[in-house]
Amino acid sequence: MGSSDGLGGAGTRVSLEARLSVDLDAIAANWRALDALSADTVETAAVVKADAYGLGAAEVAPALAKAGAKTFFVALPREGVHLREILGPAPVIYILGGYRAEDRAHFEAATLRPVINSLAQGRAWFEGGPAGPAALQLDTGMNRLGLERAELAEVTPLPEGVCLIMSHLACADEPTHAMNAAQRAAFENMTGEGEGFGRPRSLSATGGTLLGEGMHFDMVRPGIGLFGGLPFRDARPVVSLEAPIIQIRSVAPGEVVGYGATWRARRPARIATVSTGYADGLLRAAGGGQNGGGHAMLAGRRLPYAGRVSMDLITLDVTHCPEAEEGAMVTLIGEGAPLDTIAAAAGTIGYEMLTSLGPRYARSYLGSQ
């Protein structure tokens, strides 16, 4: 059987807490970089739904406001109420999920604006609700949210309270995808001067912002690019995730590691057990079988996952890393282990990794708020 390296010296103390650092200055820099891609007449908003993509709206949103963001988007009314408490009365806050009558108190108390996605939502807002400013979303081919052409005709001329017309690109992370041009054409056709709307328009989130000025219209709405994720390849990294090694053991050839016995030692190996797991957002699918998976970093060395990720623990092959010892902090997301690389090892995307980060991390925020 594999043998542990022992109890350590009398003064050895290993903290079990993993550490998550969020660079607020990098978030602000990413917003400014995306803002610089469009003309001065184009507003750059900020999407901070899902608690700022899991990184903490209370800390992230003020940093974005300080950088220059004046309009924010979240998904749900309760998120909007929380954001209003954080930012105060000045910023515009849109609710992407729209409006239902039972949420009226939230909209009125926090001065929120719905994104109207259906005729029913429009009637509830403009006929029976607060009837303040609102955005109108059109379906240009994604078939998810928004009014289709025939429905748009039913609300023309638009209510005066419609202050923004928007849609959403399905394939903006693939610059050459035919859907991008098709959706842009549909959006222009539905909102063109011939319809007499004359309202500000918005089509693009991060991916569309990177596709050039033809996709910018009057407002862009970056989200993932603010937080260092693809498709914004020039983004400054935002997240650093480290966790301590809590045990190292020697494993003989033929022995296995972890649930399901998916990893078997082909040679004498050193295996480090690290204090974090899928309960903390390090997805189980990233676990390494015999032929690959995720990796961590220590002292510039790549440490492959050895076996499955479990709820609270990850095992790493540290055979070729003499710096690996109990108490050492390994980097799970950060330099040498980029967010989207680790996400790809789990068969997913940076969005899911960020929004899965759990509450057990000791969080710290770098830079001014």
C-alpha positions in Angstrom: 0.0 0.0 0.0 1.1 3.6 -0.5 2.8 5.1 2.5 2.3 8.6 4.0 5.3 10.9 4.5 4.6 11.0 8.2 3.3 13.4 10.8 5.9 16.1 10.2 7.9 18.0 12.8 6.5 19.1 16.1 5.9 22.6 14.7 4.2 21.6 11.5 0.8 23.1 11.0 -1.1 22.8 7.7 -4.1 25.0 7.2 -7.0 23.3 5.3 -8.3 26.6 3.8 -8.0 27.2 0.0 -7.6 30.8 -1.1 -9.4 32.7 -3.8 -8.0 36.1 -4.9 -9.9 38.5 -7.2 -8.0 41.3 -8.8 -10.4 44.3 -9.0 -7.9 46.4 -10.8 -7.7 43.8 -13.5 -11.5 43.8 -13.8 -11.5 47.6 -14.2 -8.7 47.3 -16.8 -10.7 44.8 -18.8 -13.7 47.0 -18.8 -11.6 49.9 -20.0 -10.0 47.8 -22.7 -13.4 46.6 -24.0 -14.7 50.1 -23.8 -11.8 51.3 -26.0 -12.8 49.0 -28.8 -15.9 51.0 -29.6 -16.5 54.6 -30.6 -17.0 57.3 -28.0 -20.7 57.4 -28.9 -21.1 53.7 -27.8 -21.8 53.0 -24.2 -20.1 50.1 -22.5 -22.3 48.6 -19.9 -21.4 45.7 -17.4 -23.1 42.4 -16.9 -22.7 41.3 -13.2 -25.4 38.7 -12.9 -24.9 35.6 -10.8 -23.1 37.6 -8.1 -20.7 39.0 -10.7 -20.1 35.6 -12.2 -19.4 34.1 -8.8 -16.7 36.7 -7.8 -18.8 38.9 -5.5 -21.0 41.8 -6.8 -20.5 43.8 -3.6 -16.8 44.1 -4.4 -16.9 43.9 -8.2 -19.7 46.3 -9.1 -18.2 49.4 -7.3 -14.9 48.7 -9.1 -16.7 48.7 -12.4 -18.6 51.9 -11.5 -15.3 53.6 -10.6 -13.9 52.5 -13.9 -16.7 54.3 -15.7 -19.6 51.8 -16.1 -23.0 53.6 -15.7 -25.4 50.8 -16.8 -25.5 47.3 -15.3 -27.4 44.1 -16.2 -28.4 41.3 -13.9 -30.7 38.4 -14.4 -33.2 38.5 -11.5 -35.1 41.2 -9.6 -33.5 40.2 -6.3 -30.1 40.6 -7.8 -31.1 44.1 -9.0 -32.3 45.1 -5.5 -28.9 43.9 -4.0 -27.0 45.8 -6.7 -29.0 49.0 -6.0 -28.0 48.7 -2.3 -24.4 48.4 -3.4 -24.2 51.1 -6.0 -26.7 53.7 -4.8 -29.2 55.6 -6.9 -27.2 56.8 -9.9 -26.5 53.7 -12.2 -29.2 52.2 -14.5 -29.9 48.6 -13.6 -31.7 46.3 -16.1 -33.2 42.9 -15.3 -32.6 40.5 -18.1 -35.3 38.1 -17.1 -38.0 40.7 -17.6 -41.0 41.6 -15.4 -43.8 39.8 -13.6 -46.5 41.5 -11.6 -45.5 39.7 -8.4 -42.0 41.4 -8.6 -43.5 44.9 -8.7 -42.4 45.9 -5.3 -38.7 45.1 -6.1 -38.8 47.1 -9.3 -40.4 50.1 -7.6 -38.3 50.1 -4.5 -34.9 49.8 -6.4 -35.9 51.7 -9.5 -35.1 48.7 -11.8 -35.7 48.5 -15.5 -37.0 45.2 -17.1 -35.8 43.8 -20.3 -39.2 43.0 -21.9 -39.0 39.6 -23.5 -42.6 38.8 -24.4 -45.9 40.5 -25.2 -47.2 39.3 -21.8 -44.3 40.9 -20.0 -44.9 44.1 -22.0 -48.5 44.3 -21.1 -47.8 43.6 -17.4 -45.2 46.4 -17.3 -46.8 49.1 -19.4 -50.5 48.5 -18.6 -50.5 47.2 -15.0 -47.0 47.9 -13.6 -44.8 50.8 -12.8 -44.6 51.7 -16.6 -41.2 53.3 -16.2 -38.3 53.0 -18.7 -37.7 49.5 -20.0 -35.6 47.7 -22.7 -37.2 45.6 -25.4 -35.5 42.3 -26.5 -36.0 40.9 -30.0 -35.4 37.4 -31.1 -33.0 37.5 -34.1 -32.5 33.8 -34.4 -31.4 32.4 -31.1 -34.9 31.3 -30.1 -34.4 31.8 -26.4 -35.9 35.2 -25.3 -37.4 38.1 -27.1 -40.2 39.2 -29.4 -40.3 37.7 -32.9 -41.1 39.9 -35.9 -44.9 39.3 -35.9 -45.0 40.1 -32.2 -43.0 43.3 -32.7 -45.6 44.4 -35.2 -48.3 44.1 -32.4 -46.5 46.7 -30.2 -45.7 49.2 -33.0 -45.6 52.1 -32.4 -43.5 51.3 -29.3 -44.5 52.7 -25.9 -42.5 55.8 -25.1 -41.0 54.1 -22.1 -38.9 51.7 -24.4 -35.5 53.3 -24.0 -33.3 50.5 -25.4 -33.9 47.8 -28.0 -31.6 44.8 -27.7 -30.9 41.2 -28.9 -28.3 38.6 -28.2 -25.8 36.8 -30.4 -25.7 33.0 -30.3 -22.3 32.3 -31.8 -20.2 35.5 -31.1 -17.4 33.4 -29.7 -16.9 32.0 -33.2 -16.0 35.1 -35.3 -16.6 33.4 -38.7 -19.9 31.7 -37.8 -22.6 32.6 -40.3 -25.1 33.3 -37.5 -23.3 36.5 -36.5 -24.0 38.2 -39.8 -27.5 36.7 -40.1 -28.4 38.0 -36.6 -27.0 41.4 -37.3 -29.0 41.7 -40.5 -32.1 40.5 -38.7 -31.6 43.0 -35.9 -31.1 45.9 -38.4 -34.1 44.8 -40.4 -36.3 44.7 -37.3 -35.1 48.0 -35.8 -34.2 50.0 -38.9 -35.2 53.6 -39.6 -38.0 52.3 -41.8 -39.7 51.1 -38.6 -39.4 54.6 -37.2 -38.2 53.4 -33.8 -35.2 55.7 -33.4 -34.2 54.1 -30.0 -30.7 53.2 -28.8 -29.8 49.6 -29.8 -27.6 46.9 -28.3 -26.7 43.5 -29.9 -23.4 42.5 -28.4 -22.0 41.0 -25.2 -18.2 40.3 -24.9 -17.9 38.2 -28.1 -19.8 40.7 -30.2 -17.8 43.6 -28.9 -14.7 41.9 -30.2 -16.3 41.4 -33.7 -15.9 45.1 -34.6 -17.8 48.3 -34.9 -20.5 46.8 -37.1 -21.8 44.9 -34.0 -21.6 47.7 -31.5 -24.6 49.9 -32.3 -25.3 52.2 -29.3 -24.4 49.9 -26.4 -22.2 46.8 -25.7 -22.8 44.6 -22.7 -19.6 42.7 -21.8 -19.8 40.1 -19.1 -17.2 37.2 -19.1 -14.5 39.4 -20.7 -14.5 41.6 -17.6 -13.5 38.6 -15.5 -10.7 37.3 -17.7 -12.6 34.7 -19.7 -12.7 33.7 -23.3 -13.3 34.9 -26.0 -11.4 38.0 -24.7 -7.9 36.7 -25.2 -6.3 40.0 -24.3 -8.0 40.2 -20.9 -5.9 40.5 -17.8 -6.3 37.5 -15.5 -8.6 38.2 -12.6 -8.8 35.0 -10.6 -6.1 33.2 -8.6 -7.1 30.0 -6.8 -4.7 28.3 -4.5 -5.1 25.3 -2.1 -2.8 23.6 0.4 -1.3 20.2 0.1 -2.5 18.4 3.3 -0.7 15.0 2.7 1.9 13.4 0.4 2.3 9.7 0.0 4.4 7.3 -2.0 2.6 5.0 -4.4 4.1 1.8 -5.8 3.7 0.7 -9.4 0.4 -0.9 -9.9 -1.4 0.9 -7.1 -4.4 3.1 -7.8 -5.5 6.5 -6.6 -9.0 7.8 -6.0 -12.5 6.8 -6.6 -13.2 4.3 -9.3 -9.5 3.3 -9.5 -9.2 5.4 -12.7 -5.5 6.2 -12.2 -2.9 3.5 -11.7 0.8 4.2 -11.1 3.1 3.0 -13.9 6.2 3.8 -11.8 7.0 4.8 -8.3 5.0 8.0 -7.7 4.5 10.8 -5.1 0.8 11.8 -4.7 -0.3 15.0 -3.1 -3.7 15.4 -1.6 -5.0 19.0 -1.9 -7.8 20.5 0.2 -10.5 21.5 -2.3 -12.9 19.6 -4.5 -16.1 19.7 -6.5 -18.0 21.2 -3.6 -15.8 24.2 -4.2 -16.3 24.3 -7.9 -13.4 22.2 -9.1 -15.6 20.1 -11.3 -15.5 16.3 -11.0 -15.2 16.0 -14.7 -11.7 17.6 -14.6 -10.3 14.6 -12.7 -7.5 12.8 -14.4 -7.9 9.2 -15.6 -4.8 7.5 -17.0 -4.7 9.7 -20.0 -5.2 13.2 -18.8 -7.4 15.8 -17.0 -6.8 19.0 -15.2 -3.6 20.2 -13.7 -2.2 22.5 -11.0 1.0 24.4 -10.7 3.8 24.7 -8.1 7.1 26.3 -8.5 6.6 26.6 -12.3 5.9 22.8 -12.6 2.8 21.3 -14.0 1.1 18.8 -11.6 -1.4 16.6 -13.3 -4.6 15.5 -11.5 -4.2 11.9 -10.5 -7.6 10.2 -10.2 -11.0 11.7 -9.8 -11.9 15.0 -8.1 -13.8 14.2 -4.9 -16.1 16.5 -2.9 -13.4 18.0 -0.7 -10.1 16.7 -2.2 -8.0 16.6 -5.3 -5.0 14.3 -5.8 -2.0 15.4 -7.9 1.0 13.6 -9.3 4.0 15.5 -7.7 6.6 12.9 -8.5 8.8 15.4 -10.4 8.2 18.3 -8.1 10.6 18.4 -5.1 9.0 21.6 -3.9 5.8 19.7 -3.1 5.5 19.2 0.6 2.7 19.4 3.2 1.6 23.0 3.6 2.7 24.1 0.1 0.1 26.1 -1.8 -0.6 24.8 -5.3 -2.2 27.0 -8.0 -5.4 25.5 -9.4 -6.5 28.6 -11.4 -3.9 31.2 -12.2 -0.5 31.5 -13.8 0.2 28.3 -15.7 -3.3 27.1 -15.2 -5.6 29.5 -17.0 -9.3 29.6 -16.2 -10.5 28.4 -19.6 -7.7 25.7 -19.9 -8.9 24.1 -16.6 -12.5 24.5 -17.7 -11.7 22.7 -21.0 -10.2 19.8 -19.0 -13.7 19.4 -17.4 -15.4 19.6 -20.8 -16.9 23.0 -19.9 -16.3 26.8 -20.2 -14.9 29.5 -18.0 -18.4 30.8 -17.3 -19.3 27.6 -15.5 -16.1 27.4 -13.6 -16.4 30.9 -12.2 -20.1 30.6 -11.3 -19.4 27.3 -9.5 -16.8 28.6 -7.1 -18.0 27.8 -3.7 -18.4 29.7 -0.4 -15.6 27.9 1.5 -12.7 29.7 0.1 -10.9 32.4 2.1 -11.6 35.3 -0.4 -9.4 38.3 -0.8 -9.8 41.3 -3.2 -6.8 43.1 -4.7 -6.8 46.7 -5.8 -9.0 49.6 -4.9 -12.8 49.4 -4.9 
